[in-house]
């Protein structure tokens, strides 16, 4: 039994050493423009020029967007015309895209067959969608496993964004429904939202920053990270934070708000007045409602 135990320890140590060596080799090779990947069970090498797939397309008009990726940044960019630009690994399956019934669909989940595991620059891969200035999209759905997502000066009525690992920044101007979730990475929402906007923002590990004009319903969930909210509420504001500071800077008079705020470990400050761990002012006729539940961290609410 002891011999079997010792053998397993030796195998584990060898595996760790090999893993460290592969990581070091990956950094060294990627710095020189050489990449390592699996192909049919074999380990192969490729130069930087061979490894990149780049294409640009001029597109017809569309009103909806759906982009799926597993290791690439996704950007929606204001432009003079509709367009699509791809920069992805050439050794993976070629990305597919189509326009049907006014919807642009892009599937760039490209690592099902070949898995590039040592380039260390997956963030250089990207999918860029260009939308003409002034064109309002009906629905935008963006999803990536590893990579950042950015919406810049592009208006959409409905936005659904998810990143397993990466930062999300979205201009929510003109939006009525926003649903954003990041498992590991910061979430930043900004823009001139509509008074009827329903916004949901969540980060498992990362900060959440919501700086928008207004909303009818705002829900923020954070497991580990700070939460900052700025704007003029027009209904319900709800925050659930496990660990991190919560700061609300709201337009309006304090007497127009009904609030129920508490933290298990930390202090509460509302309108300049400090409390030990909770503050409540329930008014069912109030125009706006604030609900904050924090497990660990201070909560501050300011009115301006």
N, C-alpha and C positions, 0 to 999 in steps of 0.2 A: 504493500500500500504506500509506503514511504517512497519507494522508487517511482511509482506512478505520479505521486504528488510532485516530486522533484522534476520529473520530466515535463509536467505541465508548466511549472514555473520557468523552466528553460525555454519552452516554446513561447510563453508569454513575453519573456524578456527579449527574445529574438524578434518577435513581431513588433514590439515597441521600437527597437533599434532600427528595424527596416522602415517602419513608418516615419520616424524622424529623418532618416536618410532620404526618403522619397520627398518629404516636404522641403528639405534643404535643396535637393536637386531641382524641384519644381521652381523654387524662387530663383535659383541660379540660371536655369534654362529660360524661364519666361523673361528674365532681364535681358537675355541675349536674343529674344525673339524666337525661341524654340519651345515647342509645346509637346506634352506627352498625353496620349489618349489610348483608350481601349478600342480595339477593332476586331471583332470576331474572336475574342478571348486572348488576343495578342496585344502586347504593349508596343505602340508605334510612336515615332517622333515626326513632327511636322514643323516647317518654318512658319514664321508669322505671315508671310505672303500666301502660303498654301492654306492657312488656317482660317482666314477671314472671308466671309461671304457678304458682299455689299451690292445692294440693288436699290434703285430709285424708280418710282412709278408716278405718273400723272394719272389722277383718278377722276371718275365722274362724280357727280354730287351724291352725297349720302346724308342721312339724318340720324343714324344710329351707329355706334361703334362698339365692337367687342374684340378685345385683344387678350390673348392668353399666352403667357411665356413662363419659362421656368428658370432662366438665368439671363436676364437682360433688363436694362432700363426701359421704361415706357414713357414717352413724352407726347403730349398733345400741344401743338404749337400754332399760334395765329400766323396766317400767311396770306398770300394773294390768290391762292387757288387750292384745290384739294390735292393731296399728295401723300405718298407713303415712302419711307426710307428705312431700309433694313441693314443692320450690320451684325451678323451672327456667325457662329462657327461653321466653316465650310464642311467639316467632316461629319456633322450631324445631319439628320434628315432635313431636307429643304423645307423652309416654312411655307405654309399655305395661306392664301388670302383670296377673298372674293367679295363682290358687291351684289347683293340680291335684295329686292324689295326695299331699297333705300338704306340697307344696313351693310356696313363694312365689317367683315369678320377676318381676323388675323389669328392664325394658330401657329405659334412659334415655340411650342413645347418640343424642343429639338433633341433632347438627350435620351430618347427612349431606346435607340439602338446603340449609338456610340456615346460614351460618357467621357467628356474631357474633364480630367480631375487635377491637372497640375498647371493650368495656365495662370492662375492667381490674378487674372484681370478680367473676370466675367463682367465687371461693371463697364468695360469698354464696349460690350455688346449692347445694341439698343434697337428699339422700334420707335420710329417717329411718325406721327400722323399729323398732317398739315390741314388746317381748316381755314377758309377765308374769313377775314374780319367781318363781323356782323352776322355771321351765320350761326343761328342758335340750334344746337343739337337737341334731339328729343331724349335720347338715352345714351349714356356712356358706361361701359362695363370694362374694367381693367383689372388684370390679375397676373401677378408674377410671384414665383417662389423665391427668387433671389435677384434683387435689383430695386432701384428707386423708381418712383412714379411721380411725374410732374405734369400738371395742367397749367398752362400759361396763357392768359388772355383768351381763353376759349370758353364760350358760354354753353351751358347745357341745362335742360330742365331737371333731369334725373342723373345722378352720378352714383355708381357703385364701384368701389376700389378696394382691392385686397392685396397686401404684400406680406408674404411670410417672413421675409428678411429684407428690410429696406426702408428708406424714408419716403413718406408720402407728402407732397405739397400740391394743394389744389385750389385754384381760383373758383369760388362758388358763385360768382356773379350770375344773377338770373335764375339760380337754382330753387326748386321747390322741394326736392327730396335728395338728401345726401347720405350715403352709407359708406363709411370708410373704416377699414380695419387693418392694423399692422401688428403682427405677432412680435417682431423684433425690429424696432426702428421708430423714429419720431413721426408724429402726424401734425401737419400744419394746414389749417384751413383759413382762407381769407377771401374778401370780396364783398360785393353789394348783393347780398341775398335778399329774397323777397320776404315780406312780413308773414307769409304763410309757410315759410320754410320749415321742413322737418329734417333735423340733422342728427346723425348718429356717428360718433367718433370713438374708436377704441384702440388702445395700445397695450399689449401684454407686457412689453418691456420697452419703454421709451416715453418721451414727453408728448403731451397733447396740447397744442396751441390753437385755439379757435378765436380768430379776430375778424368777425364778419359784421355786416350792418345790423341785421336783426334776425329773429326767428320766432316761430310759433311754438316749436318744441325742440329742445336741445338736450341730447343724452350723451354723456361722456363716461366712459369706463376706462380705468387705468389700474393695472396690477402693480407696476413698478415704474414710477416716473412722475414728474410734476405736471400739473394741469393749470393752464391759464386760459381764461375766457374773457373776451372783451366784446361789447356790443350793446344793442338795445333790445331787451327781451320783449316779446309780444305774446307771452304765455308761460310755458313751463320750462324751467332749467333744472336738469337733474345730473348730479355727479356722484359716481361711485369710485372711490380711490382706496386701494389697499396700502400703498406705501408711496408717499411723496407729498409735496406742498400743493395746496389748492388755492388759486387766486382768481377771484371774479371781480372785474371792473365793469360795472353796468351803468348804462345811461338811464336816468330816472330818479325820482324821489323815493327815499326809503319807505315812506308811508304807503306807496303804491305796491309794495311787495309783501307777500306772505312767505315766511321762510321757516324751515326746520333743518337745522345744521348741527352736526355732531362729529366728534372725533374721539376715538378710544385712547389715543396717545398723541397729545399735542394741545394747542390752544386754538380758540375761535375768536375772531375779531369781525364784527359787523358794524359798518358805518362809523368806524373809529372807536367803538366800545369793545373792550376785551371781556372774554368769558373763559371759564376753566376748560370745559370740554364740549359745551353745547349752547345753542341759542335758538329760541323759538319765538315766533310771532305769527300766530295763525289768524288769518283773516280770509274767510271764504269768499268775500266780495272783492278781494284785491285783484287788480288787473294781472299781476304776475306772481308766479310761485317759484320758490327756490328750494330744492331738496339736495342736501349734501351729506353723504356718508363717507367718512374717512376712518380707516383702521389705524394708520400711523402717519402723522404729519399735521402741520398747522393748516388752518383754513382761514382765509381772509376774504371778506366781501366789502367792496367799496362802491359807493354810488356817486355819480357825477352829473 
